[in-house]
Amino acid sequence: MAQTAQTKYGAPQLTMHRADLLQALEQAVPAESIALGKKLVSFEAPGEGRTGRIRLTFADGTHDGVDVLIGADGIHSVVRTGLFGKESPEFTGVVAYRAVVPAERLAGVPNLGAFTKWWGPTPSSQIVTFPLNLGRDIFVFATTPQDSWTLESWTAPGDVQELRAMYADYHAEARALLDACDSVLKSALYVRDPLPRWSQDRVSLLGDACHPMMPFMAQGAGMAIEDAVVLSRHLTQAGPMADAATLAGALANYEAARRERTARVQIGSRGNQWLKEGGNADWVYEYDAWQVPLAA
């Protein structure tokens, strides 16, 4: 796949740990632009078409004011709730397990350097692996039907023994992967429909906050990064001295440029778990967020 991507799309396919991605992003941002230990609990916007700053309230009781608010605050977005109210996602009845295993523990397992998928008795039961950190670690992602677990979290610990029991009838190589797991994270998978709108005046959303998706196309982080690029281009076009109306227009144009594509990926991610072979994905990988025309 790596060679195919370079030849077909002009860029390599790379895999990396999310912690390494976060570290790289942190290093690219000026330190004075980051305020840690601030949890947003609410915001007050002046109202559509009005000037004035957007007032932020944090969990520690402090406040701040900003000209533009972008809710890049994830699947349980406070900003999305403030804009559109609480949502009602649909539980799929499927849970996902995630683990990272040192490759040195898997000496007897073949094809560790490739994207590998094992199928179970139903399409909802599967194990996917691929290498991280230049092959030093192997990422393990497994899904299975389970109605009893409904917690949606990226950090909730799962039970390794339960994980192994869930896949006891899998191939010996797959079981060896799970036997090598010291710990595992567990999350229920929920479906959400695409939002009809992301923005109100100078407040908008980005990434999982506006298009949370099932993991079966592995495009969640990619879509968020694309969002950020297109948003930055629209704000740059607006200019550093933009007034409130111009900023609101920039956010509306950002949404217009991104919403159709992300909705397509969001919907496609639901059905991708059922496919043993993917279809033509050129529309996903040929997209260049730095070059696509800006909305006007």
Buried (B, 14 or more C-beta within 10 A) or exposed (E): EEEEBEEEBEEEBEBEEEEEEEEEEEEEEEEEEEEEEEEBEEBBBBEEEEEEBBBBBBEEEEEBEEEBBBBBBBBEBBBBBBBBEEBEBEBBBBBBBBBBBEBEBBEEBEEBEEBBEBEBEEBBBBBBBBBBBEEEBBBBBBBBBBEEBEEBEEEEEBEBEEBBEBBEEBEEBBBBBBBBBEEBBBBBBBBBEBBEEBBBBBBBBBBBBBBBBBBBBBBBEBBBBBBBBBBEBBBEBBEEEBEBEBBBBBBBBBBBBBBEBBBBBBBBBBEBBEEEEEEEBEEBBEBEBEEBEBBE
